[in-house]
Every structure is written in C-alpha cells, then in structure tokens.
Amino acid sequence: AEYMGISQLDYCGHIKMPKDRRAAKNFTNRLDVVDTVDSDELMVEDQGDSGASLFHPVQCSALRKNGYVLIKGNVCKIVEMATSKTGKHGHAKVHMTGIDVFTGKKYEDICPSTHNMSVPEVDRKEYTVVDMSRDGYLSLLDDAGKMKTGTSVGDESLMKTIREKLDNQGNDDIVVSILTAMDKEMVMSVKVVK
C-alpha cells in the first residue's frame, strides 16, 4: 500500500530507506510531510492475538519419532524418520512420514538435516462434559471450573458414544480429551470417571 508516495515498507511495516543518495534525500523529505499528518488519518490494522506463536522452528535433525511437525501446512505426528548420508555436495537429508492428527491423512517430506522445520504448539487437555447439542457441539468444564462452549465433536462414532454416556450417566463424570494445534481442535477420546 502506498501512502503519500511512500511505498517502501518491509514485511513488518517499517519504512525501508532507498540505497541511492538522491532518492534517500527525496524520501526523507516526503517523510517530513508524513510526520505532520494527524494520527487519526492513519489507519492501523488490528494486530491480532496476544502474540503467542502457533509454531516454532526446530532443526530437522533434532526432530524425533512420535513428535509433531508441520508437513505441507498440516499438523502431523511423525511416524517414521530416515536419515541419508551426506552426499558429494553436502547435506544429509531427513526423510519423514507423518500422519495428520486431524484427518489421519499420510504426508511425507524430505529436508536437509541442518535446515529448520516448523513444529506446532500442540496442547492436549481434558474437560468434563456438561451437555451436548443435537448437532454435536459440546458444553465443557475445565479443572478450574471455567465453562467452554463451541467445540464440535465432528466424528459420528464419538458423538454417538458421548450421547450414550450422557443418557446413562448417573453420578459419573464424562471426560473428553481435546487436542488443540494451529487454531484447530478435535475431540480425541472419551472416558467415564467414577
């Protein structure tokens, strides 16, 4: 986006100075004009959440079987890893196979062992089921007593199991385990706690 003739912004929105001396002088003259503009006229986009990252970089050689990794943008649990020897031109390669934790689909990737791969922040938490709507949305209670709503069961067999357990509940608590990663969540298991 261009504002007052200034279009040189880096990926963070900071102004990049031109390398040419004459262009830099013209550029700074235009900046003086921008500095006199009221802040009400400048539009600032919403920056989003608290800044917590959904993933972090980890060197490929440090990844392990049964760990999590992003393969082609999908959160995968690593089920198989093989490392090739260094070749004539350098890096050892790591061949990994992962299963998408949300869909069960198999993904493969090959990466030089010294390069970084994205590892998602994966959280598994247990909640007590309070109720379930007809279309499979759960009302849940965490350990601190805080209510959580809007979680969809998704899987028909799990929905049927939860419905049966709710109907025959008695004094027992129904506990679901929910896996959360990359702003997605999924009910992984159901159990009855006496």
Secondary structure by P-SEA (a helix, b strand, c coil): ccccccccccccccbbbbccaaaaaaaaaaaaaaaaccccccccccccccccccbbbbcccccccccccccccccccccbbbbbcccccbbbbbbbbbccccccbbbbbbbcccbbbbbcbbbbbbbbbccccccccccccccccccccccccccaaaaaaaaaaaaacccbbbbbbbbbcccccccccccccc
